Each structure stands twice: as C-alpha cells, then as structure tokens.
Amino acid sequence: MKVNGIIAEYNPFHSGHLYQLEDAKARTGADYTVIAMSGNFMQRGTPALVDKYKRARMALECGADLVLEIPVFYSVSSAEYFATGAVALLDKLGVVDHLCFGAECDDLHVLQQIADIFLHEPEEFSTLIKQYTKEGYSYPSARAVALNQFRPDLYKRDDVLVSSNNILAIEYLKALKKRSSSIEPLSTLRRSSDYRDRMLTSHQSSALAIRQAIYDNRELSALAEQIPPAAFRILRKAIETYGPVRLNDFSAILHYRLLMEADNGYTQYLDVSPELSDRIRGHLYEFTDFRSFCDLLKTKELTYTRISRCLMHILLDIKATDVYHYMYADCVQYARVLGFRKDSQPLLTAIKENASIPLVTKLADAKKQLGEYSHQMLQKELQISAIHSSTVAVKSGTSMKNEFRSPLVII
C-alpha cells in the first residue's frame, strides 16, 4: 500500500488543488491520499470561508480518501508551528509514504538546503539573524536577509522566500528532518496565480482571489471555471445557505475579549509580544471592527497577518504555555477524522494497526481513547469550534451546530 499525505486549508478547494492531488498520485502510484486539513480557522488568522465539514466533503468528492483535522493550536499559527503540527499528525499515522506539497520553486534540492540551514542555524547565519533583529527586523525578515547574505545563490533562486508556499514547503522539510521521518517529500510546481493575487484570471486563480470575489458579492457562476464541479456545488450551497464567513463576523466577540483582558495585558497569548500588547491596550477604544483594528495596529515590524493571527489567539484563548506544552508532548496525541471514502477501509485499518496515536471517529468515545491531557486538548478544540458555530448561526439566522451531533462526511 502506498499512501500520499497532503497538508492543506482548501479555503476553498479549487482546480489547482485538484491538479496537485492528481499529479502526486500519478507520480507516486499512491493507492490512497490522506489530507491533514485546517479546521474552521486558518493559518493567517482568519476564519475559513465555509466550515470544515463542507471543505472536507469537497476534498473527498475530488479524490481524497481520508481527511483529518489539524489541531487548531497549529492551524492558526506561524508557518513553523503550522508545519510542525501537521507533519507530526501525518507522521504518527505510520502509513504515509510521501508528503506532497506545492511550491513556486521547482528545485526541491534548493528547498532542502534552505531547510537544513534553518534547522541547524550555522553560527555565521545565526549571528546574522541576531544582528538584523537588533536592527528592528521581524524574525522572518531577519532570517531572509541573513540567508541572502549567507547563501545568496539560494536566496535569489525563484525569490524563494517571497512566496508563502515556498516558506511552508521549507518548514515542512524542516519538520520532516527534525522528526527524522521516513516520509519522503514530493514537490509539485504551482500552476495557479500568485497567492497574493486578489484578481480572478482566465487561468487558475489563487484561493485568495476566489475568496475575494465571493466577499465582493460576485456572481458565484463566475467561479465555476476555477473550482471542480463537485466542489463548486458544495461551495454554492454553503454560501447560499449561510453566506461566506468573514473576519468581521467575529468583531464583537473579539472586542469583548480584549476589554475583559485589558488590565492584565495580552502577553500570555501565543505570539503576542509586549509591544503588541501595549499597542492593543493603547488603541482599544478606537476599535470598530476586526479588520480595521488590524490595520490600525500594524507597523513596519508587525505585519497585518501577524496581528490578525495574534488577535485570533486572544479571541480563541490560545495561550503560549498551552501550545508549548503540546509541542513538548510531541504536538498531537490523536487524529480527528472529519471524513473518508467508503472504499478507503483498508487505509483506515492500516492506520489503526500502525499509528502511534488513536484515530478519533466518535467524539462520544474520545474520553475512553485519550489520556487526560490529550482529552483536555480535544475539549479545548470543541470549545473553539462552538465559537465558530455560534457566530455563523447568529449571522445566518440558523441553528448552532453541535460537534457531537455533526456526522462524519462519508461518501
């Protein structure tokens, strides 16, 4: 049995994702593909356009065999933590042969070399990073400038540290190396528009462009060529029923959380520096909505995305100490199933026989499967899912979904 693993957000699933899935299958001869997918909140500190079950169904309808949820403590985090948690999840299944990812750089060897440098940080490289951070650069920027000076031949290859997909690819490779994983990396050259491009194009648009078109109330039919038919039907129904989930849908609950925590500051939350905490407190009474507050707080050193992610950590009560404990305990202690194909039963059997963590398919049985600490982690995730569900229910005038009553997606 050959198994591919893909780490994804599918926000939403589009034709570029289908190409990658099929390209990886063709090149590896894989029998099955396992997707480690973000749940309801994304890596850049935003909610998903539609919920995790609908996105899981998109993936399964388009050829995936099993969809697992990346714990939210990693899915809403920096590229390094995101990759660390997702790679650990796939690695602990004990059956994944290849980790497949898309990148703008077409040379896996270049990405591997950069991953080695980032993982081991040679003394000269480390000194350069410290020098640039002291000069006011953020850590990612300092690391990029340091790489340009330390190995300009690597840095200048395809603007390797400009694309978020290249950056994630490097972090995936770094995580595999750190775990001494037997999983082999496989890179697919991205064929779609740049991830930062907000405009729809005649060829494959980025997920950002597709989301922007939906947020701008463009006719959904205009997206039909960008999204596989099965995924498009699911997306259309979800948008027509609930509307697209927007960052500003969480404005009121964020402002409440910020007001309640103002006296203590916010540094207990993941990634929130003393500087950002002070800026939040200083501008708290200028808050109008989530997006505008991110714009208000950003500086040269603090990017919009970093701020959005930090504010989401505060909103979701993701504390630094909790995440550090999870990382110390090897990241993930269970594999939460969102959905699977009926004909993938041999894959599920193989995982149950080889995985070092339990496969959670029924929440009602989770307490029996998990230790106390890992069950607490799951309980926290369920609370965060409830925040998402209640927000969607209020804005759409529908009933709030109960995770315990949400069936797995089975096709």
PyMOL commands that set and color helices and strands:
alter all, ss='L'
color gray80, all
select helices_A, chain A and resi 15-28+52-61+72-75+79-91+108-120+123-134+139-150+152-155+157-159+164-179+207-215+220-223+229-242+247-261+274-286+290-297+304-315+320-328+342-354+363-369+372-396+403-405
alter helices_A, ss='H'
color red, helices_A
select strands_A, chain A and resi 3-8+32-38+66-70+98-103+184-189+335-340+359-360+409-410
alter strands_A, ss='S'
color yellow, strands_A
deselect
rebuild
show_as cartoon
